[in-house]
Amino acid sequence: MTQSRGDSRYCRCWPGLSMWNRSAPVASRACHFVSGGTGGLGLLTARWLAQRGSCALSLASRGGVVVRETAGEWERVQATGAATL
């Protein structure tokens, strides 16, 4: 969360919370929804969730198609064994 005041920018930080926390828990019995899921960042997020135990992923995008450039990442997501919708 950020806030601008004049020329200064303030950021609220929570101790111990990191976006890149590799040991962050993932609810294994939940279906995770990833918006933009067939693009590069969406597929990386889907793979991250699947590798940490997510059993089901719902990937949504405007195009609805995995493009050639991300086909390899799509195969890595499927190789995790997570159900993909």
ABEGO torsion letter per residue (X at the ends): XBBBBEABBBBBBBBGBBAABAABBBBAABBBBBBGAABAAAAAAAAAAAAAGBABBBBBBAAGBBBAAAAAAAAAAAAAGBBBX
